Amino acid sequence: MPKGPEKSTKNKALHTKLLNRKKTKLQEEKAAKALRLKALVTKMNEKKSSDKSDDI
């Protein structure tokens, strides 16, 4: 039997809960950033295509 005090499973559960929250928050921020970039790229592509059609 190992020496020392018993482990606190309550703290471990809280820690896991916090880490899961942090992980999901980071995933949501990453997805939101990707959507913003995608929207920006499509906007710039439309602007380029409209500029080219104006030149012709």
N, C-alpha and C positions, 0 to 999 in steps of 0.2 A: 504494500500500500504506500502511495507517495506521501511525503511529509508536507506539512503546510496547511493553510486554511482551505476550506472548500471554495470552489470557483462560484462566482456569482453569475448565474445564467440570465438574471434580469438585466444586468448591465450589457451583457453580450447581445441580448435581444434588442435593446434600445440602440446600441451601436450599429447593429445590422440594419435596423429601421432607418436610422439617419443616413447611413451609407447608401441605402437603396434610394432614398429621397434625392440625395445629391447626384447619384448616377442618372436617375430619370430626368432631373432638372437639366443636367448637362446634355443629355440626348435631345431634349426638347429645344434647348437653345441652339444646338447644332442643326437640327431640322429647320428651325425658323431662319437661321442664317443662310442655309442652303436655299430656302424658298425666296428670300430677299435677293440673293445673288442671281437666281434663275430669272426672277422678274426683271432685274436690272439688265441682264444679258439680252433678254427678249426685247426690252425697250430699246436698247442700243442697236440691236439688229434691225428693228423696225425703222429707227432713225436713219441708219446707214442706207437701208433699201429706199427710203423716201428721198434721201439726198441724191442717190444715184439716179432715180427716176426723174428728178428735177433737172439734172445735168443733161439728160438725153433729149 
